[in-house]
Amino acid sequence: MDRLRTAPDESVDLLFQLAFYWQPMEVLVDDDNASKVFRIALHERMRNPRAGYPAFPLHLMPMRGKDKETRATAIRAMFMRQDVRILKAPWTAALVSELLEFPSGDHDDQIDCLSLIGRRLPQLSGPAKPVVKTDPYEGFLIRPSVFPDGREGLGMHIGLTQLFEDRERILRRRARF
């Protein structure tokens, strides 16, 4: 985390350096007037065929006229549910200070970033659950079968011994009550 005041084209250069190194899945940007200048610089850089740029989608996050406190409610809820952990790092003190002073502090850039994440996470899907193919007739005594001679039909999928053992178990259970 660096706190810098840079021109939009310098910000684009820094973003490219970070993207080449970290390979982000997407870059989040507030969809407001201030970010339009940044987006113009970004698109100009991407149009230059010699510049070379990392592959990442730019995801514009709509603000819909909401103030910073309202935009930060999603990440605030995550903090309240204890879904967010702050690691010990050189930037931790600055982040905690900014969080404690928000919304009246001198700085709120890190909270802006956190609010982007808080607003984006609910839109992302979780990892797909593995598809486990199960037999739709599992547990049925009689189900569709292919017989040794190649005929298809309904067949019993339990032996007589198992049938008798199951019946005896049920009768013993009933006798106890």
N, C-alpha and C positions, 0 to 999 in steps of 0.2 A: 504494500500500500504506500503510495506516494501522494503527497498533497502538492500539486503544482498548478500554476496559472500559465496556460499555454494557448497559443493560437490554434484554431481548429485544425489546420494542416499538421501542426506538431502533435496534436492529440491523435490524429489519424495514424501518424507514424508510430506513436507509442502503442496504439491499439494493435497495429500490425505486428510490432515486435512481440507483444504479449500473446497474440493469437498464434504466431509461428511457434512460440515456445510451449504454450499450454494447450493448443488445439481445442478451443471451446466448441461446444455443440451449437451455440448461438450466442449472439451479443444482444443484450437488452438495452433499449434506449427509450426514454420518455418521448412521447409524440407531442412535443410542444414547440413554440417558436424558437426557443434557444437551441434546440437540437437540430433545427432545419439547417443552420449554417454548418454544423458538424456533418450532417448527412450529405450536404452539397460537396464538402471537401472530401468526404469518403467516396462518393460516386465519381468525382473527378479523378481521384487516385486509382480507383478500380478500372476506369476507362483507359488508363495508360497501359498499353500492352507490355512495356518494358519494366514496369514497376514491380510486378510480381506481387501477389497478395495471397494470404491464407484463405482457405475455404471456410466461411462461416456465414450462416444466415443472420441478417440484421432483423431483430424482432422489435417492432415499434409497439410500445405499451401505451394505449390510450389513457388520457388523463381526465377527459370529460369535465374540465373546469373545476376539478377537485383540488383543495388545498393540500399542503404537504402532510398535515396531521391526518387527514382522511385517507390519503394514499398510503400512509404508513400503518393503518389499522391492521392490515393482513399480517405484517411481520410482528406487530405488537401482540396479536393473538397467538402467534407461534411462540413468542417469548413467554407469554402467560401459561401456555400449555407445556412449557419446558421442552419444546421441540427444537430449540436453538441452543447451541453451546458455543461459548466464546473461548477460543484457545489462547494459551499464553504465547504471545508473539511481540515483536517490537512495536507493533501498531495497536496493541490491545488497550493501552492506557488512553490513547487518543479516541478510540472507538467508544470506550465506556464513558469517557468525559462527554463526548458528543451525545450519547444516548441519554445521559443524566440531565444535560442542559437543554435537550430538545423540548419544545419548539423555539425557545427564546435564546438559544446559544448563538455564538458567532459562526459556527460551522454546522452544516447539516448534509454535506455531500455523501458521507458514508450511510446516513439514514436514507437518503434518496436511493442509493444502490440497494440497500436492504429492502426498501419498499418495492423496488422493481422485482426482486426475487420473490418477496411475499405475494405480490400480485400475479406472478407468472406460475409459481409452483402448482396452484390448484388446476391450472389449465393443462398441465402435463399429465400424461397417464403413467400409471405405475408399470413396473415390468409385467409382461404377460405371464400368466400362470401356465405352467407346463400342461400340455394337453395329454391327459392320460386316457388312452383308449380302453374303455371297459366293455365287457360283454353286456349288451342290454338285457340279456336273458339270464344273467348270473343270479343264482338262487332259485331259478325255476326248475322243477323236476322234468318238465317236458318242454322242449324248445326245438327250433329248426335245426336239422342235422343233415349231414351228408353221410350216407351209409357206405360200408366198404365196397359194395357193388356199384357205387356211383349214383344211386338214387337219392333224391332229396325228399325229406319229409320231416315228421315230428318224431323225436326220439327221446328216450329217458336218459337223463344224465346223472343218474345216481344208481348205485347197486342195491340189490335187495338187502344185503347185510346192513348197509347204511340206513335204509328205510326202517328196518326192524329196530336198529339201535336208537334211531331218533324217536320212534314210537314208544319204546321202553322208557326212554328218558322223560318223555312227556307224561307217561302214566305214573312214573315214580314221583314226579314233581306234583302232580295232582293228588296223589295219595298222601303226601305230607300235609296238605292243607285240609 
